[in-house]
Amino acid sequence: METTEGSVKPITFEEVYDAKCQEIPNEIILVVNKLIKENFNTSDNSSTVYQDDILNEITIEKERVFRNHWLDIEPLYESAGWDVSYYQPAYCENFPSYFVFSKNIDVFLF
């Protein structure tokens, strides 16, 4: 947040965005990176990572992870060149929530 001569300016979107991405604990990022590598499928250049697999490998309490939105990892990985999709069941469906990471082709079109 910028201040000039005693005045305070509203926080920018970029400041909030950057701050939220930096709040995600390193442990979560390390586990997600590991699972992306382990689950990478060379036939379609993507990796499916189940939310439960992330939660089972970290030592942080699940309630704390959800309360702080630390699994909102899409922007962080998109800024690293991935397309990230998150799938979760609707009220009438029953399947485990998961992320799909694939190569962001827009990054390579320059």
N, C-alpha and C positions, 0 to 999 in steps of 0.2 A: 504494500500500500504506500502510495506516495503522499508526502506532505510538503506543502510549500508555504513558508512564512506563517505557520500556525494553522493553516487550513488543512482539513482532512478530505481526501477524495474517496469516492466509493471504490471498493475492490473490483478489479477487472475479472472477466471470465477466465482469462489466462492465468491469473494469480490463483484463483480457486482451483482450477483444473490441475495446475502444477503442484499445488499443495496437497490435494487429495491423492494424486499419484505417488507423491513422496511419502505419504502416511502408510502405505501398504508395507507391512513388515518384510524384511529381507527373507525371513524363513519361508513365507508364502511364495515369494518370487522364485527362490531356489527350488522348492518342491514343484512348482508349476514347470519350471525349466526342465527339471529332471523327467517329469511325466511327459512333456512334449517330446523329448528325445526318445524315451522308452516306447512311446506309442506312435512314433512317426511312421507313416505308411508311404513308401516310395512310389507305389503305383498311382496314387492320386495326390501326392505331395501335401498331405494333411496329417493332422494329429488330433485324435479325440481324447479328451481328458475329462474324466468323470469327477464331478464335484466331491463326491464321497471319498474318492481316492486322495484328493488334496487334503480334505479334513482328517482323514485317517493317518496321514503322514506328518502333520504338523503337531506341535506341542501346545499351541495356543487353544484356549477353550473355544468351542464352536459358537457359543452365545456371544462371546466377545468379537469373533470374526464377523458374524452377521450384524451385530449392533453397529460396528464401525464400517460396514460395507467393504471389507477388505478383499472380498472375492469379486468386486467390480473391477476386474483386471483388464477388461477389454481395451480401454483407452491406452493403458500402459503398453500393452503388446501391439496395438495398432500403430503406436508411435515408433515401434521397433520394426515395422515392416510386415506385420501379420494382418490378415483378415481374421477377425474373431467373431464367432457366432455362439450364442448361449441358448440352449434348449432346456426347457423345464416343462413338466406336465401341466396341462390345464386341469380344471377341477374334475373332469370326467376321464382323465387319462392316468396311466400308471407306468412310469418309467423313470429311471434315475436321471437327474439333471446332469448336463455335460456341456463342455465347451468344444468347439471345433476350431482349430488353428490351421490356416492355410496361407500360402504365399500371397501377399498383396501385390497383384500384378501392376497396379497403378504406380507403385514405387519404382518399378523397373521400366516404365515407358518413357522416361526422360532421355 
